[in-house]
Amino acid sequence: MTDIKQTVISPITLTSGAVTQIRRIMEEQSIPEGHGLRVGVKGGGCSGFSYVLGFDKRKEKDDVFEIEGVTVYMEKAHAIYLLGIEVDWVEGLNNRGFSFNNPNAKDTCGCGTSFSA
């Protein structure tokens, strides 16, 4: 793997609220240089898949995106589940955190972090 960034058109959207919170978290947690936001899926959750959102280094199978100055890593194989997804930041009386609006989800659960495709 080379140090050259591969940038393709992003299949996901980060709202301005999400970008603001991601930058805040990166600063507060002193995320090291070379790390970006990893967006993905994993098996599990009450509907079959759960979202992955965290900070990580680039891996060989990743696509790389720049969204409003935030470097985003996503494993190529996850694109089928995440194409068109919008990651937002919600701050309300009942919940506070990142939310996922996924047009590919055939079913979701009440927690909002699990889906089936």
KAKAZI-V794291 format. One record per residue. RES is the residue in three letters. SS is DSSP state (A for helix, B for strand, O for the rest). PSI is psi in whole degrees, -180 to 180 (NA if undefined). Layout:
res:RES ss:SS psi:PSI
res:RES ss:SS psi:PSI
This chain:
res:MET ss:O psi:136
res:THR ss:O psi:171
res:ASP ss:O psi:-4
res:ILE ss:O psi:130
res:LYS ss:O psi:134
res:GLN ss:O psi:120
res:THR ss:B psi:124
res:VAL ss:O psi:169
res:ILE ss:O psi:131
res:SER ss:O psi:130
res:PRO ss:O psi:-6
res:ILE ss:O psi:164
res:THR ss:B psi:137
res:LEU ss:B psi:125
res:THR ss:O psi:165
res:SER ss:A psi:-35
res:GLY ss:A psi:-41
res:ALA ss:A psi:-44
res:VAL ss:A psi:-44
res:THR ss:A psi:-46
res:GLN ss:A psi:-39
res:ILE ss:A psi:-46
res:ARG ss:A psi:-40
res:ARG ss:A psi:-47
res:ILE ss:A psi:-42
res:MET ss:A psi:-41
res:GLU ss:A psi:-47
res:GLU ss:A psi:-37
res:GLN ss:O psi:6
res:SER ss:O psi:54
res:ILE ss:O psi:127
res:PRO ss:O psi:155
res:GLU ss:O psi:143
res:GLY ss:O psi:-7
res:HIS ss:B psi:148
res:GLY ss:B psi:-180
res:LEU ss:B psi:121
res:ARG ss:B psi:125
res:VAL ss:B psi:129
res:GLY ss:B psi:-168
res:VAL ss:B psi:158
res:LYS ss:B psi:155
res:GLY ss:B psi:142
res:GLY ss:O psi:-174
res:GLY ss:O psi:168
res:CYS ss:O psi:-14
res:SER ss:O psi:0
res:GLY ss:O psi:-42
res:PHE ss:B psi:151
res:SER ss:B psi:152
res:TYR ss:B psi:148
res:VAL ss:B psi:128
res:LEU ss:B psi:115
res:GLY ss:B psi:-176
res:PHE ss:B psi:139
res:ASP ss:B psi:167
res:LYS ss:B psi:159
res:ARG ss:O psi:140
res:LYS ss:O psi:164
res:GLU ss:O psi:-36
res:LYS ss:O psi:8
res:ASP ss:B psi:146
res:ASP ss:B psi:152
res:VAL ss:B psi:134
res:PHE ss:B psi:150
res:GLU ss:B psi:121
res:ILE ss:B psi:109
res:GLU ss:O psi:43
res:GLY ss:O psi:-2
res:VAL ss:B psi:124
res:THR ss:B psi:126
res:VAL ss:B psi:132
res:TYR ss:B psi:136
res:MET ss:B psi:128
res:GLU ss:B psi:133
res:LYS ss:A psi:-40
res:ALA ss:A psi:-19
res:HIS ss:A psi:-12
res:ALA ss:A psi:-35
res:ILE ss:A psi:-30
res:TYR ss:A psi:-20
res:LEU ss:A psi:-3
res:LEU ss:O psi:120
res:GLY ss:O psi:1
res:ILE ss:O psi:145
res:GLU ss:B psi:126
res:VAL ss:B psi:125
res:ASP ss:B psi:165
res:TRP ss:B psi:126
res:VAL ss:B psi:134
res:GLU ss:B psi:101
res:GLY ss:O psi:-174
res:LEU ss:O psi:-37
res:ASN ss:O psi:-24
res:ASN ss:O psi:154
res:ARG ss:B psi:125
res:GLY ss:B psi:-170
res:PHE ss:B psi:140
res:SER ss:B psi:155
res:PHE ss:B psi:120
res:ASN ss:B psi:101
res:ASN ss:O psi:111
res:PRO ss:O psi:-13
res:ASN ss:O psi:-11
res:ALA ss:O psi:123
res:LYS ss:O psi:-26
res:ASP ss:B psi:145
res:THR ss:B psi:169
res:CYS ss:O psi:176
res:GLY ss:O psi:-26
res:CYS ss:O psi:-21
res:GLY ss:O psi:2
res:THR ss:O psi:7
res:SER ss:B psi:143
res:PHE ss:B psi:166
res:SER ss:B psi:150
res:ALA ss:O psi:NA
